[in-house]
Amino acid sequence: MALVESTSLLGAAQDDVAAGIDQLFDRLLAVPADPRAPLYEAMRHAAIAGGKRLRPLLVRAAGDLFHVDRTTTLRVGAAVEAMHVYSLIHDDLPCMDDDDMRRGKPTVHKAFDDATAVLAGDSLHALAFEWLCDPATHADPFVRSELCCELARAAGPAGMAGGQMMDLAAETSDFDLPTVTRLQQLKTGALIAFSVEAGAILARIPVEGRRPLRGYARDIGLAFQIADDIMDIEGDEELAGKALHKDEAAGKATFVTLMGIERAREQARLLVDQAIAHLAGFGEEAALLRAIARYVVERDH
C-alpha cells in the first residue's frame, strides 16, 4: 500500500475510533445527580477528549482482520481505554510519578484532589470489567469470560502493575537492557498485547491461531516505548501534553541511555519491520495494523 494511502487509512480510523470512544464514554460515564457527581466528573476529565486512543484502535484493527462487528470492537476498546486511563491517573499521583499535566490538561489529582483521583482510577478499573461482562459486548459468555481473564492478566502483577513496580524500583537500581526490556513489556506492552489479541478472541480464533498477532503486538509494544524514550529527550512538551525529561532527571535506565539514541532509533525501526513481517499471512485486511506499526515510531507525541 502506498504511503499516502496508508496515512489516509490510519488518519480516518483514528478519527473514527476517537469519536466513537468519546461518545461511548459520554454515555457510560453520565454524571448522576447525587453526591457521586465529582467522581464521575473526574473520570470524564481523564477519559474524554484525550490521548492517541492507540489501544482501542488496535482492537478495531485486529477485529477487522476477522470481520468482527465494529460496535463490538468499540465496546472492548472502551474497556481497554478505561483500564489505560486508570493506570495514568494512578501513575500521576504524588506517591508515584507526581505529574501535574497529562494529555495537555491538569492531572486528575490536580484538577480535583488525591482522594478523588484514587477513586476515579479504581472506578475505571472496575468499569472496564463491568463493560466486558455485559452481554451487549458479545453474546457468547465464554468470549466475555476470556476477555476478562486476559485483561486481568495484562493489568495485574504479571502485566502493567508489575511493570509499574519495576519502574519505581528503577529509580534506585541500575537496570541492564534485558531488565528494562522486561519492565516495558509489562508496563506498556501487556495492555497493547491484550488490545491486539482481543480482536481475535472476539472472533473465537483459537490460541494457536493468534501467534502472529502476539508477535506483532510484542514488537510494536517495544517499538512504541523506544519511541517514547526518544521523545522524552527530543520531544516538545506542548505536543506531548506532559512533562518530559523526567526519566533522565530521576536517573532511570532507558532504552536510550543504554543503547544511545541512534542505535535505539534503529532498533525501533527494526522492530516495526519485524512486526509487519508477522502479518505476512494476511492480505489487505491487515493494512491498518501495518499502518499502526509504522505510526508508533513516526509519531511526534
C-alpha positions as CSV (number, residue, x, y, z in Angstrom):
1,M,0.0,0.0,0.0
2,A,1.3,3.5,-0.9
3,L,2.5,5.7,2.0
4,V,-0.2,8.3,1.3
5,E,-3.0,5.7,1.3
6,S,-1.6,4.2,4.5
7,T,-1.5,7.6,6.2
8,S,-5.1,8.3,5.0
9,L,-6.4,5.0,6.2
10,L,-4.8,5.5,9.6
11,G,-6.0,9.0,10.0
12,A,-9.6,8.1,9.1
13,A,-9.5,5.1,11.5
14,Q,-8.0,7.2,14.3
15,D,-10.7,9.9,13.9
16,D,-13.5,7.4,13.8
17,V,-12.3,5.4,16.8
18,A,-11.6,8.6,18.9
19,A,-15.1,10.0,18.2
20,G,-16.7,6.6,19.0
21,I,-14.8,6.2,22.2
22,D,-15.7,9.8,23.3
23,Q,-19.4,9.2,22.5
24,L,-19.4,5.9,24.4
25,F,-17.6,7.4,27.4
26,D,-20.0,10.3,27.4
27,R,-22.9,7.9,27.7
28,L,-21.4,5.3,30.0
29,L,-20.0,8.0,32.4
30,A,-23.1,10.2,32.6
31,V,-22.9,12.3,35.7
32,P,-25.5,11.4,38.3
33,A,-27.5,14.0,40.3
34,D,-26.2,12.9,43.7
35,P,-23.0,13.2,45.8
36,R,-21.1,10.9,43.4
37,A,-21.0,13.6,40.8
38,P,-17.4,14.7,41.4
39,L,-16.2,11.1,40.9
40,Y,-17.9,10.9,37.5
41,E,-16.6,14.4,36.6
42,A,-13.1,13.2,37.5
43,M,-13.4,10.1,35.3
44,R,-14.7,12.2,32.4
45,H,-11.9,14.7,32.9
46,A,-9.4,11.9,32.4
47,A,-11.1,9.8,29.8
48,I,-12.9,12.1,27.3
49,A,-11.2,14.0,24.6
50,G,-7.6,13.0,25.1
51,G,-4.8,10.7,24.1
52,K,-3.9,8.8,21.0
53,R,-6.5,6.0,21.5
54,L,-3.9,3.6,20.3
55,R,-5.3,0.6,22.3
56,P,-8.9,0.9,21.0
57,L,-7.5,1.5,17.6
58,L,-5.6,-1.8,17.8
59,V,-8.8,-3.6,19.0
60,R,-10.5,-2.3,15.9
61,A,-7.7,-3.2,13.5
62,A,-7.3,-6.7,14.9
63,G,-11.1,-7.2,14.8
64,D,-11.2,-6.1,11.2
65,L,-8.9,-9.0,10.3
66,F,-11.7,-11.3,11.2
67,H,-14.7,-9.1,10.2
68,V,-15.8,-8.5,13.8
69,D,-18.6,-6.0,14.1
70,R,-17.2,-2.6,14.9
71,T,-19.8,-1.9,17.6
72,T,-18.3,-4.8,19.5
73,T,-14.7,-3.8,19.0
74,L,-15.6,-0.3,20.1
75,R,-17.0,-1.5,23.4
76,V,-14.0,-3.6,24.0
77,G,-11.8,-0.7,23.0
78,A,-13.6,1.5,25.6
79,A,-12.9,-1.1,28.3
80,V,-9.2,-1.2,27.4
81,E,-9.0,2.6,27.3
82,A,-10.7,2.7,30.8
83,M,-8.0,0.4,32.1
84,H,-5.3,2.5,30.5
85,V,-6.7,5.8,31.8
86,Y,-7.0,4.3,35.3
87,S,-3.2,3.5,35.1
88,L,-2.4,7.1,34.0
89,I,-4.5,8.6,36.9
90,H,-2.7,6.5,39.5
91,D,0.8,6.9,37.8
92,D,0.4,10.7,38.0
93,L,-0.3,10.7,41.8
94,P,2.3,12.2,44.2
95,C,3.1,8.8,45.5
96,M,4.0,7.5,42.0
97,D,5.4,9.8,39.3
98,D,3.9,13.1,40.7
99,D,2.9,14.7,37.5
100,D,0.9,17.9,37.1
101,M,-0.1,17.6,33.4
102,R,-1.5,14.8,31.3
103,R,-2.9,15.0,27.7
104,G,-2.5,18.8,27.8
105,K,-4.6,19.4,30.9
106,P,-4.1,19.2,34.7
107,T,-3.8,15.6,36.0
108,V,-6.9,14.4,38.0
109,H,-5.3,14.9,41.4
110,K,-4.5,18.5,40.5
111,A,-7.9,19.2,38.9
112,F,-9.8,17.6,41.8
113,D,-7.8,16.1,44.7
114,D,-5.8,13.0,45.6
115,A,-8.7,11.0,47.1
116,T,-11.0,11.7,44.1
117,A,-8.2,10.7,41.8
118,V,-7.7,7.3,43.6
119,L,-11.4,6.6,43.4
120,A,-11.7,7.7,39.8
121,G,-8.9,5.3,38.9
122,D,-10.4,2.5,40.9
123,S,-13.8,3.1,39.3
124,L,-12.4,3.0,35.7
125,H,-10.6,-0.2,36.6
126,A,-13.8,-1.8,37.8
127,L,-15.9,-0.4,34.9
128,A,-13.5,-2.0,32.4
129,F,-14.6,-5.4,33.6
130,E,-18.2,-4.5,34.0
131,W,-18.3,-3.4,30.3
132,L,-16.6,-6.6,29.2
133,C,-19.0,-8.8,31.1
134,D,-22.1,-7.1,29.6
135,P,-23.9,-9.2,27.0
136,A,-24.0,-6.1,24.9
137,T,-20.3,-6.5,24.3
138,H,-20.6,-10.1,23.0
139,A,-23.4,-12.7,23.0
140,D,-21.0,-15.6,23.9
141,P,-20.3,-15.8,27.7
142,F,-17.2,-17.8,27.0
143,V,-15.8,-15.0,24.9
144,R,-16.7,-12.4,27.6
145,S,-15.0,-14.6,30.2
146,E,-11.8,-14.9,28.2
147,L,-11.7,-11.2,27.6
148,C,-12.0,-10.5,31.3
149,C,-9.3,-13.1,32.2
150,E,-6.8,-11.8,29.7
151,L,-7.4,-8.2,30.6
152,A,-6.9,-9.1,34.3
153,R,-3.6,-10.8,33.4
154,A,-2.5,-7.8,31.3
155,A,-3.3,-5.3,34.1
156,G,-2.1,-7.1,37.2
157,P,1.3,-8.1,38.7
158,A,2.2,-10.2,35.6
159,G,1.5,-7.2,33.4
160,M,1.0,-3.4,33.8
161,A,1.1,-3.2,37.6
162,G,4.2,-5.4,37.8
163,G,5.9,-3.2,35.3
164,Q,5.0,-0.1,37.2
165,M,6.6,-1.6,40.4
166,M,9.7,-2.3,38.4
167,D,9.6,1.3,37.1
168,L,9.5,2.6,40.7
169,A,12.4,0.3,41.6
170,A,14.4,1.7,38.6
171,E,14.9,5.0,40.4
172,T,17.2,3.2,42.9
173,S,18.6,0.4,40.8
174,D,21.0,0.0,37.8
175,F,18.9,-1.9,35.4
176,D,20.5,-3.6,32.4
177,L,18.9,-3.8,28.9
178,P,17.2,-7.2,29.5
179,T,15.6,-5.8,32.7
180,V,14.5,-2.6,31.1
181,T,13.0,-4.6,28.2
182,R,11.1,-6.8,30.7
183,L,9.9,-3.7,32.6
184,Q,8.5,-2.2,29.4
185,Q,7.0,-5.5,28.1
186,L,5.0,-5.5,31.3
187,K,4.2,-1.8,31.9
188,T,3.4,-0.8,28.3
189,G,3.4,-3.9,26.2
190,A,1.0,-6.1,28.2
191,L,-2.1,-3.9,27.6
192,I,-1.0,-3.3,23.9
193,A,-0.8,-7.1,23.5
194,F,-4.3,-7.6,25.0
195,S,-5.7,-5.0,22.7
196,V,-4.4,-6.9,19.6
197,E,-5.4,-10.3,21.0
198,A,-8.9,-9.1,21.9
199,G,-9.8,-8.8,18.2
200,A,-9.0,-12.5,17.8
201,I,-10.8,-13.5,21.0
202,L,-13.9,-11.7,19.7
203,A,-13.7,-13.8,16.5
204,R,-13.3,-17.0,18.5
205,I,-9.8,-17.6,17.0
206,P,-8.1,-20.4,19.0
207,V,-5.0,-19.6,20.9
208,E,-2.6,-21.3,18.4
209,G,-4.1,-19.2,15.6
210,R,-3.1,-16.0,17.4
211,R,0.6,-16.5,17.4
212,P,1.3,-13.9,14.6
213,L,-0.7,-11.3,16.4
214,R,1.1,-11.9,19.6
215,G,4.4,-11.5,17.8
216,Y,3.2,-8.3,16.2
217,A,2.0,-6.9,19.5
218,R,5.2,-7.7,21.3
219,D,7.3,-5.9,18.7
220,I,5.2,-2.8,18.4
221,G,4.9,-2.5,22.2
222,L,8.7,-2.3,22.5
223,A,9.0,0.0,19.4
224,F,6.4,2.3,21.0
225,Q,8.3,2.5,24.2
226,I,11.6,3.1,22.5
227,A,10.0,6.0,20.5
228,D,8.6,7.3,23.9
229,D,12.1,7.2,25.4
230,I,13.5,9.2,22.3
231,M,10.7,11.7,22.6
232,D,11.4,12.2,26.3
233,I,14.7,13.6,25.2
234,E,13.9,15.2,21.8
235,G,10.2,15.9,22.1
236,D,8.1,19.0,22.5
237,E,6.3,19.3,25.9
238,E,3.4,21.2,24.3
239,L,2.8,18.5,21.7
240,A,3.3,15.7,24.3
241,G,0.9,17.4,26.7
242,K,3.0,16.3,29.7
243,A,6.4,16.9,31.3
244,L,9.4,15.4,29.5
245,H,13.0,14.6,30.6
246,K,11.6,13.0,33.9
247,D,13.4,9.6,33.5
248,E,16.7,11.4,32.8
249,A,16.2,13.6,35.9
250,A,15.4,10.5,38.0
251,G,18.4,8.7,36.8
252,K,16.4,5.8,35.4
253,A,17.9,3.5,32.8
254,T,16.0,3.6,29.5
255,F,16.5,2.2,26.0
256,V,18.2,5.5,25.0
257,T,20.6,5.7,28.0
258,L,21.6,2.0,27.5
259,M,21.7,1.9,23.7
260,G,22.4,5.5,22.6
261,I,19.8,7.5,20.7
262,E,20.8,6.4,17.1
263,R,21.0,2.7,18.0
264,A,17.7,3.0,19.8
265,R,16.1,4.6,16.8
266,E,17.4,1.9,14.5
267,Q,16.2,-0.8,16.9
268,A,12.7,0.7,16.9
269,R,12.7,0.6,13.1
270,L,13.8,-3.0,13.1
271,L,11.0,-3.9,15.5
272,V,8.4,-2.3,13.2
273,D,9.7,-4.2,10.2
274,Q,9.6,-7.4,12.3
275,A,6.1,-6.6,13.5
276,I,4.9,-6.1,9.9
277,A,6.6,-9.4,8.9
278,H,4.4,-11.2,11.4
279,L,1.4,-10.2,9.3
280,A,2.7,-11.8,6.1
281,G,-0.1,-14.4,6.2
282,F,-2.7,-11.7,6.0
283,G,-3.7,-9.6,3.0
284,E,-5.1,-6.1,2.7
285,E,-7.3,-6.7,5.7
286,A,-4.1,-6.1,7.8
287,A,-3.4,-2.7,6.2
288,L,-4.5,-0.8,9.3
289,L,-2.3,-2.9,11.6
290,R,0.7,-2.3,9.3
291,A,0.0,1.4,9.3
292,I,-0.3,1.5,13.1
293,A,3.1,-0.3,13.3
294,R,4.7,2.5,11.2
295,Y,2.9,5.2,13.2
296,V,4.3,4.1,16.6
297,V,7.8,5.2,15.6
298,E,6.9,8.1,13.2
299,R,4.6,10.0,15.6
300,D,5.7,13.3,17.2
301,H,3.9,12.9,20.5
